[in-house]
């Protein structure tokens, strides 16, 4: 979406996302979404790097 020209004149900062539909769909299921924090983003980035979607991470 960030790189597409589907919405010319509209920048990525104009797009707002929220979790209301997700929470509505999960209501009563017992599934909970963890809060998005640095640790969760780290899990996502490591997974994407481990699967080859992102280049390998360098040790810090």
C-alpha positions in Angstrom: 0.0 0.0 0.0 2.8 2.4 0.8 4.4 1.9 -2.6 1.2 1.8 -4.7 -0.3 4.5 -6.7 -3.9 3.4 -6.1 -4.7 6.5 -4.1 -2.9 9.3 -5.8 -2.7 12.5 -3.8 -3.2 10.5 -0.5 -0.1 9.9 1.6 0.5 6.9 3.9 0.2 9.2 6.9 -3.4 9.9 6.0 -4.3 6.2 6.5 -5.5 5.2 9.9 -5.7 1.6 11.2 -7.4 0.4 14.3 -8.3 -3.0 15.8 -12.1 -2.5 16.2 -13.1 -5.0 13.5 -10.5 -7.5 14.8 -11.7 -7.2 18.4 -15.3 -7.5 17.2 -14.6 -10.6 15.2 -12.7 -12.2 18.1 -15.3 -11.3 20.8 -16.2 -14.4 22.8 -13.6 -16.6 21.1 -11.1 -16.5 24.0 -8.4 -15.2 21.6 -6.7 -12.1 22.8 -4.4 -9.8 20.8 -1.2 -8.8 22.6 -0.4 -5.1 22.8 2.0 -4.0 20.1 5.3 -3.0 21.8 9.0 -3.3 21.0 9.1 -6.9 22.0 6.3 -8.0 19.7 7.7 -6.0 16.8 11.0 -7.8 17.4 9.2 -11.1 17.1 7.7 -10.1 13.8 10.9 -8.7 12.3 12.9 -11.8 13.4 10.3 -14.1 11.8 10.4 -12.1 8.6 14.2 -12.3 8.5 14.2 -16.0 9.4 11.8 -16.8 6.5 13.9 -14.7 4.0 11.2 -12.0 3.5 13.7 -9.5 5.0 17.5 -9.6 4.8 19.3 -11.4 7.6 19.6 -9.4 10.9 23.0 -8.3 12.1 23.8 -9.1 15.7 24.1 -6.1 17.9 
